[in-house]
Amino acid sequence: MTGGTIQNAKEIPADNQVVTVLNGPSTNGGPVMNGVSRKLAPGDVVIIPPNTPHWFSEITTDQIVYLVVRMDPKKVLPAGYVAK
């Protein structure tokens, strides 16, 4: 699901490891309301613009594998870091 509004949205503190190592500036909260839901299949590509609420609203398999590429224009994240 993309778009809509994150319920109870809260900015993650700038000194939190999620911000400084993993994702860069981020917002956390409850479910995304009034977004657009799409069914995805292996090989699909989804581009999510900056500041767009998003989440997985329905997972019908026992696992998913996905690649995330995040832009870091404010250079918050360490160079060359790869999350595992």
C-alpha positions in Angstrom: 0.0 0.0 0.0 1.3 3.5 -0.9 0.0 7.0 -0.2 -2.5 7.9 2.3 -1.7 8.8 5.9 0.2 7.0 8.6 -1.9 6.8 11.8 -0.2 8.1 14.9 2.9 9.1 12.9 6.0 10.0 14.9 9.4 11.0 13.6 12.2 8.6 14.7 14.8 10.6 16.7 17.8 11.8 14.7 20.2 9.9 17.0 18.4 6.6 16.8 20.3 3.8 15.1 17.4 3.3 12.6 18.2 6.9 11.3 22.0 6.9 11.7 22.7 3.4 10.3 19.8 1.8 8.5 17.2 4.1 6.9 18.1 7.8 7.4 15.4 10.1 8.5 12.2 8.1 9.0 8.7 8.2 10.4 7.1 5.3 12.4 3.4 4.8 13.3 0.4 2.7 12.9 -1.3 1.5 9.7 -1.5 3.5 6.5 -5.0 4.7 6.0 -6.6 5.7 2.6 -3.6 4.5 0.6 -3.7 2.6 -2.7 -3.3 -1.2 -2.4 -1.7 -3.2 -5.3 -1.1 -6.9 -5.7 2.6 -7.6 -6.5 4.3 -10.6 -8.0 7.9 -11.8 -8.3 9.9 -9.4 -10.5 7.6 -6.4 -9.9 9.3 -3.1 -9.1 7.8 -0.4 -6.9 9.3 3.1 -6.7 8.1 4.9 -3.6 8.8 8.7 -3.8 10.3 10.4 -0.7 7.9 11.1 2.2 5.3 8.7 0.8 3.6 6.5 3.4 3.9 2.8 2.6 3.6 -0.7 4.1 2.8 -4.3 3.3 -0.9 -4.6 3.8 -1.3 -8.3 2.9 1.3 -11.0 2.6 0.0 -14.3 1.4 3.2 -16.3 1.3 5.4 -17.5 4.2 8.2 -15.2 3.1 9.1 -12.3 0.9 12.5 -11.2 -0.4 12.9 -7.6 -1.5 15.7 -5.1 -2.2 15.5 -1.5 -0.9 17.5 1.3 -2.4 17.3 4.5 -0.4 18.6 7.9 -1.5 20.6 9.8 1.2 20.8 13.4 0.0 21.6 14.7 3.5 24.4 12.2 3.9 23.1 10.8 7.2 24.1 7.2 6.6 27.6 5.8 6.8 29.2 5.4 3.3 29.3 1.9 2.0 27.1 0.4 4.8 25.1 -2.7 3.8 22.4 -3.8 6.2 22.2 -7.6 6.8 
